[in-house]
């Protein structure tokens, strides 16, 4: 028997997405207009921690986590959950927040 030639596996690297200054300005404006860091990360193709870092670099104070969804939206979400059987994960996707935050806001 002969030994097979060893071929090291290629490392999979995450593609880096760098925003241009004009894109950064738009992202900051969208956050100030009410978009969540999760929504912005998805839209711009970056990690949510990157969004947070951009906001910090631009001196933008971040909202309290519970402010990502208004009280009216919480009431609507409670109705969808209890009356229509929506899952916490589906509601979190609908409102652009994490399932952990949605669960907290629903009081579960």
VMD Tcl script that draws the C-alpha trace (Angstrom):
set ca {
  {0.00 0.00 0.00}
  {1.19 3.46 -0.75}
  {0.44 6.56 1.23}
  {-1.86 9.06 -0.40}
  {-0.43 12.44 -1.11}
  {-1.45 14.86 1.63}
  {-3.27 17.93 0.42}
  {-4.06 20.45 3.13}
  {-7.61 21.74 3.14}
  {-8.00 25.27 1.98}
  {-9.09 27.64 4.72}
  {-12.44 29.21 4.07}
  {-12.19 32.92 4.63}
  {-15.05 35.26 5.24}
  {-15.32 37.86 2.54}
  {-14.81 41.31 3.98}
  {-17.25 44.06 3.05}
  {-15.95 47.59 3.46}
  {-18.42 50.43 3.20}
  {-17.51 53.58 1.34}
  {-17.80 56.86 3.25}
  {-21.03 57.71 1.42}
  {-22.47 54.29 2.35}
  {-21.47 54.82 5.96}
  {-23.35 58.13 6.00}
  {-26.47 56.48 4.62}
  {-26.21 53.61 7.14}
  {-25.94 56.10 10.01}
  {-28.92 58.07 8.74}
  {-30.98 54.88 8.40}
  {-30.14 53.93 11.98}
  {-31.16 57.37 13.19}
  {-34.41 56.98 11.23}
  {-35.21 53.83 13.23}
  {-33.63 50.85 11.45}
  {-32.15 48.22 13.77}
  {-28.54 47.06 13.67}
  {-29.83 43.65 12.51}
  {-31.77 45.21 9.63}
  {-28.81 47.34 8.59}
  {-26.37 44.43 8.76}
  {-28.59 42.39 6.46}
  {-29.15 45.28 4.05}
  {-25.46 46.25 3.78}
  {-24.05 42.72 3.88}
  {-21.98 43.20 7.02}
  {-21.97 41.76 10.53}
  {-24.15 43.53 13.09}
  {-21.04 44.17 15.18}
  {-19.61 46.04 12.19}
  {-22.74 48.23 12.17}
  {-22.26 48.92 15.87}
  {-18.60 49.84 15.30}
  {-19.55 52.20 12.46}
  {-22.12 53.92 14.66}
  {-19.60 54.29 17.49}
  {-16.93 55.70 15.13}
  {-19.44 58.27 13.92}
  {-20.46 59.32 17.43}
  {-24.02 58.03 17.14}
  {-25.53 57.01 20.46}
  {-27.17 53.64 20.22}
  {-30.72 53.03 21.28}
  {-31.66 50.84 24.19}
  {-32.23 47.28 22.95}
  {-35.86 47.36 24.01}
  {-36.44 50.41 21.79}
  {-36.01 48.32 18.64}
  {-39.69 47.53 18.69}
  {-42.36 50.01 19.75}
  {-45.05 49.29 22.33}
  {-47.65 49.19 19.52}
  {-45.53 46.59 17.71}
  {-45.21 44.58 20.94}
  {-49.00 44.57 21.31}
  {-49.38 43.51 17.68}
  {-46.75 40.78 18.13}
  {-48.51 39.48 21.26}
  {-51.71 39.17 19.25}
  {-49.98 37.37 16.41}
  {-48.33 35.02 18.90}
  {-51.38 34.16 21.00}
  {-54.22 34.47 18.49}
  {-52.58 33.34 15.25}
  {-49.89 31.04 16.60}
  {-46.84 32.84 15.23}
  {-43.57 31.52 16.60}
  {-41.12 33.76 18.45}
  {-38.58 33.25 15.65}
  {-41.08 34.28 12.96}
  {-42.02 37.38 14.95}
  {-38.36 38.27 15.49}
  {-37.74 38.09 11.73}
  {-40.84 40.20 11.03}
  {-39.72 42.98 13.36}
  {-36.00 42.74 12.63}
  {-34.88 41.85 16.13}
  {-33.31 38.79 17.73}
  {-35.53 35.98 18.98}
  {-34.08 36.55 22.47}
  {-35.22 40.20 22.39}
  {-38.64 39.20 21.03}
  {-39.06 36.61 23.75}
  {-38.16 39.22 26.36}
  {-40.55 41.80 24.94}
  {-43.38 39.24 24.88}
  {-42.68 38.43 28.52}
  {-42.00 34.76 27.85}
}
mol new
graphics top color blue
foreach p $ca { graphics top sphere $p radius 0.5 }
foreach p [lrange $ca 0 end-1] q [lrange $ca 1 end] { graphics top cylinder $p $q radius 0.2 }
display resetview
